Amino acid sequence: MSKTKLKFTVAAATIALAVSPASAGKTLNAVTALQTNNAMSQSFLTQFVAPLNKKAAGALTIKYLGGQEVVPPRKAANALKRGQFDLLHAPTAYYIGTVPEGYAMLGSNQGPKTIRANGGWEILQSIYAKKAGSHLLAWGESMTSYHMYLAKMPKMKDGLPDLTGMKMRATGTYRPLFRALNATTVNIKSSEVINAIQRGTVDGFGFTDQPASVGMQAVIKFRVMPNFYATNTVVTINLDSWKALSGAQKAMLTEVGIKYETDSVLWSEDVRAKDEKILKAAGAKDIVLSKDASKRYLEIAHGEIWKELAKRSDDAAKLKPLLYVPGKPQFQVDKAALNARHRN
């Protein structure tokens, strides 16, 4: 077993102990829409679930049920809405048809602290309550960004990857960009990507900047630079489950959720740095776009996201000025500055 896999196996075992049901108090059942060993799932478990259970000391307990083996990722939000479980950690990309406003977080260059202060968070909470039947609790791993990963060298046109004739695994996160670059997109679970690449079912995929957490370095030959977007992975709680909590329990969940928004960034950055070394050791090569091409690439990526939101949401015009400042680099690009700000 590799050191990376061992690390996540140990972490998962530790969490299993941490989330054992308490003898008294309220228990909330939680699910992740990603694989349990995915770095973002591990961030949720170690930086939110474990601290909450420790702080609550039995007055409130989160019991982790599992990841994609519990419910298919694209059905998780509806399962939460039906009350199949209480708490969900998932990229909004998996239910972007239900909550298209998740695009606003992808294209945002403002972090959760800013949008909590400027009123954007309250708007998003009202949208999640109305459309997803859930209370938006926290935006975790918000500086985890994305890359295009490929199993073969793409054609280049005007300095940009031309994906004509290529099949790309995509969720709502990547689909607008990949289609703008002429790819055919394929819907499969993230847990099936490695086999799909090996079988030639897909030629590439979009994924976070932590691909080694689930072993994807084995099939990555090329990574396109620069990175793009900010993950829209959020923690939501079934609306009825939220309403059934006491004021003190709600306050505790909110307090731990806000701290998690910072702690998850720092934890995820450490994982990203380790994954970077693993990816390079596996032989992946970077396709580094020129300064001009990078600008156009990011303009396409972010432009397509905001266009999609404008087509799908009546709240797009209201959300954009709260989550996006024209001319400002996307906040997750300058990770060192954000980390320094959080650590001080």
Phi, psi and omega in degrees: 000134181291161178297324181295312181295322179297318180303314183286329177295316178296317180298318180296321179294321179298317180296321181302323177288322184292334186255018176299139183303138178280161182286341181216164177095182183271135177248130176249125177276131185238147179225147170251141179278353177257170175298147181299326181276358174299140184303324181290325175296317179296325176299313179301316183290319184272331185256349178237302185298306183298313178297323179295314181296324179291315182293319184287334176050042175098340177292334177208130182229133173259121178256117181278122181270331181140191184246234187295343178285342180277314180207138177305139188304324181282353178253358187294319182295320178291325178294321176296315181299324179284348181087020178296330172209178189258325190230138181228132172249114187201147168294132177298341178305331181287342177225041183295335176293331179275317180234078180298342179295349172300335176299329182297325177287322177302316184268006184287147166242024173239143179271173182300326180299318180292315184284340171291326183278329187264004177098351180295325182295318180297322178296314179297321178298320179293325179292314179298321179297317184286316189265328185247359180060037184217159176262124178284115187261316184202152175248099183267165175051036191289350176255005171288124183249187187232158174226160166268125178245141186226148177268349177211159182292128179277164169290154178242138180224120183054036176084358182245153175298132174253110186267018177304127179084358181257144179256124184241128173290131184213149167250188177299338179296311189260341189305314181300318180293311184297320178291326177295336178261016170078019179279158166267128183259146184233135179263111172217159179292152179299329180290347181259359187297314184301311179297322181296320177295314182296327179275350182081013179292325175228157181256349182183182184195164171259144180200169180291176178278022179230054186290336183288345180297336178239020173078014185288348177300339182293336184240004180269119176259326182222145175233128181274131177248135020267175172282168183210160176065166171238133184301141178256039179281122185231161174255123179234153179234137178310135187299319178294322178296321179296314182295333181282349181282155175284166177301321180293321179292319176298317181297321180293315178300317180295316180298312180293324179297318180294318177295321178300326180299328175274311184299325181292328177295313182293317179298316183293326179294323176296319178295318181301317181298320178291319180297325179301317180292319180296317181297317180292320179296332179282352175100007179295139180248145179269134169262100186266114181285150178295168180302316179292316181293322177300317179299315180292323179300312180290326176297320177294311183302307184284324179298318180295323179296311182291329176294318178299317181295318180298326180286331191255343188229133175286346182264005184301313183295330180284322184282323189304311181294342179274332182252350186222126177251114182304135177087349179270133177300152179298133192302329183286348181293318182270070185294321182300318180294318181292319179298318180298320181294320180287324187283339181280000000 
